[in-house]
Amino acid sequence: MSTEEAHDDHGHHLPAVQDWPRGFGEASWWPFVTAVGGAGIYAGAGLYVMGQDGIVGQTAGPAVFIGSIFLFLAGLYGWLYHAFVSHFWSRDANQKSASKLRWGMIAFLGSELGTFGALFTYYFFIRAGTWPPQELPELTGSLVLANTAILIVSSFTLHWAHVAIREENHRNFVLGLAVTLLLGVVFIGGQVYEYYEFIVHSNFSITDGIFGSAFYGLTGLHGLHVSLGAVLLGIVFVRALRGQYSAERHVSVSTASMYWHFVDVVWIFLVVVLYVGAEVGA
């Protein structure tokens, strides 16, 4: 066994400059930073609730929440940069490594199902009781239908782009990514506008009863995921403009596509259960 091979097998040392997946045997701080940021988001939400009861200062929750979001995004940036961008062309294509990355994304999406599942369980619990628990605003308007159509179309344009790169059609690949990214940004803008309409014109906010907390909790969590997906697609798009993909090397396109299709499916389920389901029997 060579010295290099011995290092790959047994060189588990403290954080390396070049992060996973280079060698897959190097430790890194980036996943830890991301996890701390993610946990801090929940801690900030808890401190906000405690602040309303006077247990802690009212500014503690928002401060921790905002700081944790920046920490979470910074950790993701470092992780993704060293995993997919740094010294990209200096590494040989490795199907085994690509397979590990895909399985890593599948495992991550499994954990995301648990996160969404917890909030959906809360909604199903309150839905099983007296319904409606409060006066509901008009949920299934033209805006949510348009937003749903936009997100569904974005899945098709991303699939079209994915097929294009596998066929070495770089023009259609870049075009498909650009359209998908644009649709994602429009969807996020539509959700922000929907919040504005509910809060300002319908007087419906996260503090309006148990349905308000469920509605904004689920839609807000999904909006955060779409925003993260837009960031991932933005990174892929910039790399596509620089010609860093080919039919043999597009694993980050595959993993980003898996994530984007996941948030699309969650949104369809969310619309059926939360928007349409809330008005059934109301």
N, C-alpha and C positions, 0 to 999 in steps of 0.2 A: 504493500500500500504506500502511495506517495505521501509526501509531507502535506501537499495541498488537500488530498483526500482525507487524511487524518484530521486536518483542520476543519473540513466540512462536516465530518462525522462527530467530532468531539469538541469543537471550538465554541461551546456555549459560554459566551463572555458577556460582560455588561454592554449596554447599548452601543451598537455599531453605527458608524457614520452612514453606511449604506444599508438601507432597511430591506426587509422582506419584499419581494421573494428572492432576492439575490442570494442563492445558496440555501435558503430556507433553514439555516442553522444559526442565524445571527439574532441576538436579542435586540430589542429596540424599545425606546421610551414611548414611541408614537401611539401604539395601541393603548398603553396605560393612560397617556394624556387624554385620548379620546374617551376612554371609559370614565375618567374622573369628570370630564366635562359633561358627559351624559348623566352621570349620577347627580351632578350639581344642579342640572335643570330640574330634576324632581325635588331636590332639597330646596331650591328656590321657591318652587310652588308650595311646598309645605310651610316654609317660613312666611310666605305671603298670607296663607290661611291663619297662621299663628299671629301674624301682625294685625289681622282684623279683630282678633280677640284681645289685643293688647299684651300678649305674652312676650313678643319681641317688637322692636321698632318697625314701623310700617315700611321703611325704605330698605330693610334688610332683605326681604324676599325678592323684590325687583332687582336689587343690586346683584345678588347671588345668581339670579336667573339669567340676567343679561351677561354677566361675566362668564357664566358656565357655557352659554351659547358660543361666545367667542373662543373659549378654551376648546370646546368640542369641535368647532370648525377648524381651529388651528391644528388640532391633533389629526383630523381627517386630511387636511392639506399635506401635512408632513408625511403621513402614512401613504397617501395616494401618490405624492410626488416621488418618493423613493421607491415605491412599488412599481410604478408604471412609466415614469418620465426620466428620472436620473439615469444617465448612461444607457439609454434604451438600446441604441444601436450597437453598443459595445458588448451586448449579451447575445448569445446564440439563441435561436428559437428552440424551445424545449417543450415538447408536448406534455411531458409529465408535470412540469411546472404549471402549464396552462390548465391542466386538469385540476391541480390543487387549488388554483385560484377560483375556478368555477365552483368547486365543492365548498370553498370558503364562502363564496357569495350565497350559495344555497343554505349553508349553516346560518349565515347572518340573517337571511330572509326568514328562516325558521324562528329566530329570536324575535324578529319583527312581528311575526304572527302572534307570538305570546304577548307582546306589548299591546297590539291592537285588540287582541282577544280579551285582555283585562278590562279595557274600556267598553267593549261591546257587552261583556258580561254585566257591567254596571248598568248599561242602558237596558238590557233585557230584564234586569231585576226591577228597575223602576217601571218598565213597560208592563210588567205582569201585575202591577198594582192598579190603583184607581187611575183611570185614564180619561182625559188628560189631567195631569197634576196641576196645570195652570193654563191660562189662555195662551194659545200658540199663535205665532205669526204665520203668514202665508209662506210655506216652505217650498212648495213645488212650483215656483214661478218660472218665467222664461229664462232667467239668469242661470239657474242651476242646470236647466236643460241644455242651454248653450255651452256652459262650462263642461258638462258631461260629454257633449259631442266633440268639443275641442280636444279633450283628453283622449277619447277613443281614437280620433283621427291621428293624434300624435303617436299612438302605438303603431299604427299602420305605416306612417312615414318613417319611423325609426326602423321598423322591420325592413322596409324598402331599402333604407340606407345600409342596413346590415347585409342584406343580400347583395347589394351593389359592390361592397368591398370584397366579398368572397368571390365575386366575378371580376375583380380588378377594375371595376368601373369607378374611378376616383371622382369623376364629376358628379355622378348621381349620389355617391356616398356623401360628399360634402353638402350637396343640395338637400338631401334627406335629413342630415343632421341639423342644418340651418333651419329648416322648416319645423322640425321637432322642437328645437330649442325655442323658437319663436312662439310656437303654440303653448309650450310650457310656461313661458313668461306671461302670455295672455291669460292663461288659466289662473296663475297666481294673482294677477291684477284683478281678475273677475272675482276671486274669493275675497280679496281685500275690499272690493266695492260692495260685495254682498254683506260683509261685516258692517260696513258703513251704513248701508240701508237698514239693517236690523237694529243697530245700536242707536242711530240718530232718528230714523223715521218710525221704527216700530217699537222703540223702547224695550228691546229684547237684548239682554247682555248676559255675560257668564254668571252674574250674580242673581239672575232671575230664576230662582228655584232649581230643583234637581234636574229638570230637562235642560235648562240653560247650561249648567255645568257639563252635562253629557254631550250636548250639541257642540259647544265650543271646544270641549276636550277632544272629541273625535275629529272634528273638521280641522281644528288647529294642529293636531298631531299629523294629520294627513297633509295639511299645507306645508308643514315643516319638512315632511318627507319629499314632497314635490319640489320644494326649494333646494333640498340637498340633491335630488335627481337632476335639477337644472344645472347645479354646479358641476356635477359629474359629466353631464353632456357638454357643458362649456369647456371643460378640460379636454374631452375627447375631440370636440370641434376644433379647438386651437391646434391640437396635435395633428388632426386631419389636414388642416391648412398647411402644416409644415411637412406633410408627406410621410408621416411616421406610421402608416398602416399599409398592409398589403394582404393578399389572400392568405398568406401563411402566418401573418403576425397581426392579430386583431383581438387578442384575448380581452383587453380592457373594453372594447366595443361590446363584446358578448356579455361581460359582467354588468356593464352599465345598462345594457338592454334588458337584462333579467330584472334589474332593480326597477327600471321605468315601467315595464309591463306589470310588475308586482303592484306598484302604487296605482296603476290604472285599474287593475282588478279590485283592489281595496276600495277605490272610489265608487265603482259601480255597486258593490255590495253596500257601501255606506249610503248611497243615494236611495237604494231600494229599502234598506232597513230604517235609516234615520229620517230621511226626508219623506218618502212615500209612506213608510210604516207608521210614522208619527201622526199622520193625518187620517189614517185608517181608524175609525172608531172615535175620532175626536168630536 
